[in-house]
């Protein structure tokens, strides 16, 4: 069984103000496995950044348990608080790299020196620090810019430098807090692809905080949806996209897998005898299902809507089909669909 590298148990974060208390994170429990790319998504103010910053105690919880890399960083249950020591926390934070929306580079230092700066408290000798800085720049595709200054680089390149710097102390966890929010779509995709490459090459666990579901779709394996400080849904990205009925989640995902919304938008003039939503995996996406229904059962099947999404580099197809024929043939056709390796959802009249 894959170990949990991060465990948050009933974490709360409250900010007391003069006349009220802001409950930014409400009783959230979350486990992230080693080597995963885990997305935390929500609208602005949902509490996602506040929650994730409790992982390295940049944000101290009000209550709950924070356990990282098998060590208990924080525990407050029934008002009995226990904290990791300041010295131990400083040491453990080296295992958790962070990148942010703003690159926070030192403008007066070269790109190479920005990375070397993160190694100033390491035990490496000066030559070793230089060599490691160059290796990290090579990893992020910027080796030839070692002697350049941040102002000479594009935003995407500066973020690559920030990633290299975050990797300087060989962390086991990399947290990306809205790191692509200030970038254009092309650079956003390049940074996301780089994070996936780093995850695969170095075995890092990546925690991606974002308000963009497209970023989640591109690289994440699992996702947690937050709204108003609450964790409203979590799970495998395939399951969330295909099966979720939560209204907030569906707003993020859009209507690609939502048969009812699709039908309402189409406003069909003639209703078929049966309507079925088919969700194909990448292995079945080319199967001639529509043709087979007519050949085997004599029913007429028409495609009402068709769409393909790419999740985890795998195409997932959705078809809404209308089926016309006698009830016995339709029943046999639906049984055939249910027995195939395709997710079948019958759209009932009462819906």
Secondary structure, DSSP 8 states (H G I E B T S, - for coil): ---EEEEEEEEEEEEE-SS-EEEEEEEEEEEEETT-EEEEEE-TTSSHHHHHTTTTTSS--SEEEEEETTEEEEEEETTEEEE--HHHHHHHGGGEEEEESS----TTSBHHHHHHHTTTTSS--HHHHHHHHHHHHHHTT-GGGTTSBGGGS-HHHHHHHHHHHHTTT--SEEEEESTTTTS-HHHHHHHHHHHHHHHHHH--EEEEEES-HHHHHHH-SEEEEEETTEEEEEEEHHHHHHH---HHHHHHH-STT-HHHHHHHH--SS--SEEEEEEE-TTTTT--HHHHHHHHH--EEEEEEEEEEEETTEEEEEEEEEEES-HHHHHHHHHHHHHSSSEEEEE-TT-
